[in-house]
Amino acid sequence: MSKLDKLKIQGFKSIREAEISLTDINVLIGPNAIGKSNFISLFNLFNSLIKEELQNYVAKSGGADSLLHYGSKETSKMEFELFFGQNSYRIVLEPTHDDKLLISKEYCRFHKKGYDTPYTEKIGSSNFESNLNKKVRKNLRRRVPYYVQDALKNWKVYHFHDTSDDAGVKKTCKIDDNISLKKDASNLAAFLYRLKETAPENYSLIERTVKRIIPFFGRFELHPSRLNEDTIKLEWREQGNDKYFNANDLSDGTIRFISLATLLLQPSLPSTIIIDEPELGLHPKAISILGSLFRKASHRTQLIISTQSVNLVNEFDPSDIMVLDRQDAQTKFEHLDLESLNNWLEDYSIGEIWEKNLIGGRPQ
């Protein structure tokens, strides 16, 4: 599985044109409505492409016109090029008269060091859905499309914000819906149950980590429903209390923290994890622990995190930070100039420097 090294973007939402280099930890900061969520949503587009659900994504996003930079009258196409390892993927999308997106060009490339020109393989053109999966199915396993498909499938977006009474994480779920943690943690109970049975060390570590922010937490009580063994619900016990509790008895921030801890402490991580504002509803102590989890996870996966939290920013090195601002009617991405910050960093944390508006992307 390949981490994403660099991507080029043209014509997508608030991003008119950008070339962005990524490392193991990438913390995006900036004020509201600057384009952080737009950048995160780009990975939802990539996930839809690999699932052959592009037009469904376009419709749910309000149509092609809402995805193009200032609409189709201003921008005639969107173009993306993704670089990972020795491979790259390029796609060009153009709006249609009925507000869909047509794939006008789709390519995979393999560029070996020492060669001036990459090997390029055309995937398709004039399609409404990607042909990448079809290429792989046609006995091209271990060819360039296979590696490109594998990379795209392993860049996962997670969004644990919904903790309402109707949220999936609070409901009963199918016990065999446990292959991977879903992007909204709606199968959290089933996934934790699988870890309990197959990865007890990871499961125990998750429980111990939850105890660090909930002192009265005893342990999870995970077992098939007594009335329907095909289902399961998130339940737990307090220390010294035999009464069962469920997700409805936990605060919103606690549910989100359990979801994040489960994601980051599982035995097999996606190659790239993308999370928008993971600090939502968390106590400062929980944010500090979350920062530690992120740093440890970065040794096993690539992280792209969007945040508004000064406390969370303080958990990272300045080299991990990418500042987003609006210039010339578009979102700009800038890595910090560490040399210019050396004197400030002797007396202030990176979060304090951000609060002083010395690096742009002023926090709200």
SULMO-V989905 format. One line per field, one symbol per residue. ss: DSSP state (~ for helix, > for strand, _ for the rest). psi: psi as a letter, one per 20 degrees, with the letter a starting at -180 (. if undefined). Layout:
ss = ???
psi = ???
This chain:
ss = _____>>>>>>>__>>>>>>>___>>>>>______~~~~~~~~~~~~~~~___~~~~~~~___~~~~>________>>>>>>>>__>>>>>>>>>_____>>>>>>>>>>________>>>>>>__>____~~~~~~______~~~~~~~~~~_>>>>_________~~~__>>_____________~~~~~~~~~~~_~~~~~~~~~~~~~~___>>>>__________>>__>>>>_____>>>~~~__~~~~~~~~~~~~~~______>>>>>_______~~~~~~~~~~~~~~____>>>>>>__~~~~____~~~>>>>>>>__>>>>>>__~~~~~~~~____~~~~~~_________
psi = ppqohqqpppkocingpqoppqahpoopqrrqkhjghggghhhhgghhghilkghgggghijrhhihqokrhhhpirqpppppocjqrppqppqqrhkkrppohqpqqqpoppiphpqpppphrqlqiqqjghhghhlkkpjrghghgghghhjoppqnkhokrhjqhhirprphjmjgqprhjkikgghghgghhhhmhggghhgghhhhhinhipfrqnpqqqhioiirqqoqrqqpjpipprahijqrghgggggggggghjqhoqqhppppomiipjqqhghhggggggggghiiirppoppqjoggghiirqhiipppprpplkrpqppqqnhhiighhihiqrhghhghikijalpq.
